[in-house]
Amino acid sequence: MPEIAEVARLVHYLKKNAAGRVIKAVKAQEDTIVYGKVGTSASEFEKAMAGKKIIDAKQQGKYFWLEMDSPPHPLMHLGMSGWMKFSNDDTAHYRPAKVAEPEWPPKYWKFILELEGEPDCKVSFVDARRLGRIRLIDAKAEDMRKTSPLKENGPDPVIDPDILTVEWLSNKLKSKRVPVKALLLDQANVSGIGNWVGDEIMYQAKLHPEQYSNTFSDAQVKQLHNAIMYVCNTAVEMLADSEKFPENWLMKHRWGKGKKDGGKLPNGAKITFLKVGGRTSAVVPSVQKKTDAVAGDVSEDVDGEEDDAEEAKPTKATKRKNKVKNEDDDSDESQEKLPVSAKRGRGRRAAELPVKDEDQGTEEKLSVRTKRGNKKVVEEAKREDNVDEEEAPEMKKQKISISSSTKKKTTTTKPKGTQAGNIDESSGRRRSGRATKA
């Protein structure tokens, strides 16, 4: 997903190719998601942009907008795969495609702005996955950040350093009890930080992304603040060109996940991957140590009071997650073996297998639920074998007696397609299917 640096690159190219020019013609394709989800339509966009002059391009975190000579102003969000393309410049993307002549109009375009003047330039918003958003904001240019949705978003580390101070960050961290990376990814707290930027910040700060936000010391908060400013400003200055990023950045090496020689830094330090805030996070356990309570290591009791990390009992899901992650992190106290549960079989044999009580370490042969299951099995078997005469009078047994001078033998015939057999009432299992001698 384009983050603060990628959006800064796009704004740079909009300033370069579009700022100061008049829109000669507008084409927009109707999209009830990209436009409609935010209360705009393609026809409204065309009408609002036609003949307008683009004064500037601006940004707040992952949002960017064109400042027009009069309201409304188009505010855009790239979503997961959105971008702006230029007919006269195919280097705008942070991963430019190596093609001789770029396709025009580009695939998945949502609008195209044809600009007056030289050089000839057309600007297009494209989005294959339709997760981007295009809306019109009817406000003065200087009030754009005071209107929704920008006003609901947190400060931008690059353009709001006077707001995002160490003191501000400390108060924000202490006001919540969530994994610190999840806090950073929430745009309501800080604008522009996405997955790879968040991982880089945590790595440079030498802090673990799962540690609770309100557990950091003043020194650690200062480390985190320095890392936020350093990573965001450097990435924006380099216009998201990863080839220009410092060699000691995690971002340069994190993409080896799943590859034969991937998941390592040049010095051999292992990179592990875990889920934080719903996103896959790259972590170097030898560098990013847990120094206090971590998500999953602390639970809440019935009174709402939180237990200490050592005393709290992790859930089964947390144990499984912690078992897989950070296997080489010696400081991770959550690495403990999961209790082995007795495997339960299927069908009737399941009722006979012991069930281990993982909390008390005891075994019970049959639970109440299992006994009820046995009763059900017996009843089903009775119906199947036609031994319950009261419930199925139309299927009464037919007895044939055969007399002889030495003995009298009685056999029972069964309806076609059933097995002649008896039911063990205690376990619900069939005994031998052979007829018994009288």
RASUL-V582373 format. One record per residue. N is the residue number from 0. OMEGA is omega in radians with two decimals (none if undefined). NEAR is the number of other ideal C-beta (glycine too) atoms within 10 Angstrom. Layout:
N_OMEGA_NEAR, N_OMEGA_NEAR
This chain:
0_3.05_14, 1_-3.13_23, 2_-3.01_21, 3_-3.09_26, 4_-3.14_27, 5_3.10_24, 6_3.09_23, 7_3.09_24, 8_-3.14_20, 9_3.11_23, 10_3.10_21, 11_-3.12_16, 12_3.04_19, 13_3.07_22, 14_-3.08_14, 15_-2.99_13, 16_-3.01_21, 17_-3.07_20, 18_3.12_15, 19_-3.09_11, 20_-3.11_17, 21_3.11_12, 22_-3.09_19, 23_-3.12_13, 24_-3.13_14, 25_2.97_18, 26_3.12_16, 27_3.10_23, 28_-3.12_15, 29_3.11_12, 30_-3.06_19, 31_3.09_10, 32_-3.08_14, 33_3.07_26, 34_-2.96_23, 35_-3.12_14, 36_-3.13_15, 37_2.98_15, 38_3.11_9, 39_3.05_22, 40_-3.14_16, 41_-3.13_20, 42_3.09_11, 43_3.13_15, 44_3.13_24, 45_-3.11_14, 46_-3.08_12, 47_-3.04_19, 48_-3.04_21, 49_3.07_12, 50_-3.12_11, 51_3.07_19, 52_3.10_15, 53_-3.11_24, 54_-3.05_16, 55_3.02_15, 56_-3.06_20, 57_-3.02_19, 58_2.86_21, 59_-3.12_25, 60_-3.13_25, 61_3.09_22, 62_3.01_22, 63_-3.12_21, 64_3.03_24, 65_3.07_23, 66_-3.09_17, 67_3.14_19, 68_3.04_12, 69_3.13_11, 70_-0.01_16, 71_3.13_17, 72_3.14_25, 73_3.10_22, 74_-3.02_24, 75_3.06_24, 76_-3.01_21, 77_-3.09_23, 78_-3.11_19, 79_-3.00_12, 80_-3.14_15, 81_3.10_24, 82_3.03_22, 83_3.13_23, 84_-3.09_22, 85_-3.09_22, 86_-3.09_19, 87_-3.06_14, 88_-3.11_16, 89_3.13_17, 90_-3.05_8, 91_-3.09_19, 92_3.14_19, 93_2.99_17, 94_-3.03_9, 95_3.11_11, 96_-3.13_8, 97_3.11_5, 98_-3.09_8, 99_3.13_5, 100_-3.13_6, 101_3.13_15, 102_3.11_10, 103_-0.09_14, 104_-3.08_14, 105_3.07_16, 106_3.01_8, 107_-3.14_19, 108_3.13_17, 109_2.96_22, 110_3.07_23, 111_3.07_20, 112_3.07_24, 113_-3.02_15, 114_3.06_23, 115_3.04_13, 116_-3.12_10, 117_-0.08_8, 118_3.12_9, 119_-3.06_10, 120_2.99_18, 121_-3.11_21, 122_-3.09_24, 123_3.00_20, 124_-3.14_24, 125_3.12_19, 126_-3.11_23, 127_-3.04_13, 128_3.08_11, 129_3.08_17, 130_3.07_16, 131_-3.13_24, 132_3.09_21, 133_3.14_24, 134_3.11_21, 135_-3.14_22, 136_-3.12_19, 137_-3.13_9, 138_3.06_17, 139_-3.09_12, 140_-3.10_16, 141_-3.12_8, 142_-3.08_12, 143_-3.09_19, 144_3.10_16, 145_-3.11_10, 146_3.10_15, 147_0.05_11, 148_-3.05_15, 149_-3.08_19, 150_3.10_11, 151_-3.13_9, 152_-3.10_20, 153_-3.13_21, 154_3.08_21, 155_-3.07_25, 156_-3.08_25, 157_-3.06_21, 158_-3.13_19, 159_-3.13_17, 160_3.13_13, 161_3.08_8, 162_-3.09_11, 163_3.13_22, 164_3.09_13, 165_-3.14_14, 166_3.13_9, 167_-3.13_16, 168_3.13_22, 169_3.13_18, 170_3.13_11, 171_3.14_19, 172_-3.10_23, 173_-3.10_13, 174_-3.10_11, 175_3.03_15, 176_-3.14_15, 177_3.04_17, 178_-2.99_22, 179_3.14_29, 180_3.09_26, 181_3.10_21, 182_-3.12_24, 183_-3.12_29, 184_-3.14_21, 185_-3.07_15, 186_3.07_18, 187_3.12_9, 188_3.14_21, 189_-3.12_26, 190_2.94_23, 191_-3.09_29, 192_3.08_28, 193_-2.97_20, 194_-3.07_19, 195_3.10_23, 196_3.11_23, 197_3.10_26, 198_-3.14_29, 199_3.12_25, 200_-3.11_27, 201_3.12_29, 202_-3.13_24, 203_3.11_21, 204_-3.13_24, 205_3.14_15, 206_-3.12_23, 207_-3.05_28, 208_-3.12_28, 209_-3.09_29, 210_-3.10_24, 211_-3.03_22, 212_-3.08_22, 213_-3.10_17, 214_-3.07_18, 215_3.08_22, 216_3.12_10, 217_3.13_9, 218_3.13_8, 219_3.07_19, 220_3.09_21, 221_3.08_15, 222_-3.12_16, 223_3.13_24, 224_3.12_21, 225_-3.13_14, 226_3.11_18, 227_-3.10_24, 228_-3.11_16, 229_-3.08_16, 230_-3.09_29, 231_-3.12_27, 232_3.14_15, 233_-3.13_16, 234_3.12_27, 235_3.13_24, 236_3.14_13, 237_3.13_17, 238_3.06_17, 239_3.09_23, 240_-3.02_13, 241_3.12_15, 242_-3.14_6, 243_3.13_11, 244_3.10_18, 245_-3.09_12, 246_-3.12_7, 247_3.13_12, 248_3.08_18, 249_-3.09_23, 250_-3.11_18, 251_-2.99_15, 252_-3.02_18, 253_-3.02_23, 254_-3.14_14, 255_-3.11_14, 256_3.10_12, 257_3.12_8, 258_-3.05_8, 259_-3.11_6, 260_-3.08_6, 261_3.08_12, 262_3.12_18, 263_3.00_13, 264_3.12_18, 265_3.13_9, 266_3.10_8, 267_3.14_7, 268_-3.06_15, 269_3.03_15, 270_3.10_21, 271_-3.09_19, 272_3.12_16, 273_-3.12_18, 274_3.05_12, 275_-3.13_24, 276_3.12_19, 277_-3.12_8, 278_3.07_17, 279_-3.07_12, 280_3.07_24, 281_-3.08_25, 282_3.03_25, 283_-3.02_24, 284_-3.13_21, 285_-3.14_18, 286_-3.03_17, 287_-3.10_24, 288_3.03_14, 289_-3.08_21, 290_3.12_15, 291_-3.07_15, 292_-3.09_20, 293_3.12_22, 294_-3.11_20, 295_3.12_19, 296_-3.13_22, 297_3.12_19, 298_3.12_14, 299_3.12_10, 300_-3.04_9, 301_-3.14_5, 302_3.14_6, 303_3.11_6, 304_-3.08_7, 305_3.11_14, 306_3.03_14, 307_-3.07_9, 308_-3.10_19, 309_-3.04_9, 310_-3.08_8, 311_3.13_17, 312_-3.13_9, 313_3.07_18, 314_3.13_11, 315_-3.13_11, 316_3.13_9, 317_3.12_17, 318_-3.14_17, 319_-3.14_12, 320_-3.12_17, 321_3.13_22, 322_-3.08_14, 323_-3.00_11, 324_2.94_20, 325_-3.07_24, 326_-3.12_12, 327_3.12_12, 328_-3.07_21, 329_-3.09_10, 330_-3.10_13, 331_-3.09_19, 332_-3.11_13, 333_-3.13_19, 334_3.12_16, 335_-3.07_11, 336_3.08_7, 337_3.04_12, 338_-3.11_12, 339_3.14_8, 340_3.08_11, 341_3.13_12, 342_3.13_8, 343_-3.14_12, 344_3.13_11, 345_3.05_6, 346_-2.99_7, 347_-3.14_16, 348_3.13_10, 349_-3.11_14, 350_-3.05_22, 351_-3.11_14, 352_3.11_14, 353_3.12_12, 354_-3.08_17, 355_3.07_16, 356_-3.02_14, 357_-3.13_13, 358_-3.07_8, 359_3.13_8, 360_-3.14_8, 361_3.11_10, 362_3.09_10, 363_-3.09_12, 364_-3.11_11, 365_3.04_16, 366_3.12_12, 367_-3.13_8, 368_-3.14_9, 369_3.13_16, 370_3.07_13, 371_3.10_12, 372_3.11_16, 373_-3.13_18, 374_3.13_11, 375_3.12_12, 376_-3.14_18, 377_-3.12_18, 378_3.12_14, 379_-3.14_13, 380_3.12_20, 381_3.14_16, 382_-3.09_13, 383_-3.10_14, 384_3.06_18, 385_3.11_18, 386_3.12_17, 387_-3.03_15, 388_-3.08_12, 389_-3.11_5, 390_-3.11_11, 391_-3.09_13, 392_-3.12_8, 393_-3.11_6, 394_-3.08_15, 395_-3.14_9, 396_3.03_11, 397_-3.07_10, 398_3.11_9, 399_-3.14_9, 400_3.13_9, 401_-3.11_9, 402_3.05_7, 403_-3.10_7, 404_-3.08_4, 405_-3.09_5, 406_3.13_9, 407_-3.09_9, 408_-3.14_13, 409_3.08_12, 410_-3.14_14, 411_3.12_13, 412_-3.10_11, 413_3.05_17, 414_-3.09_11, 415_3.09_5, 416_3.11_5, 417_-3.13_12, 418_3.11_9, 419_-3.10_15, 420_-3.13_17, 421_-3.11_15, 422_3.04_19, 423_-3.04_11, 424_-3.07_12, 425_-3.08_8, 426_-3.13_15, 427_-3.09_20, 428_3.11_16, 429_2.97_15, 430_-3.08_11, 431_-3.13_9, 432_-3.13_12, 433_3.09_9, 434_-3.13_15, 435_3.11_12, 436_3.14_8, 437_none_9
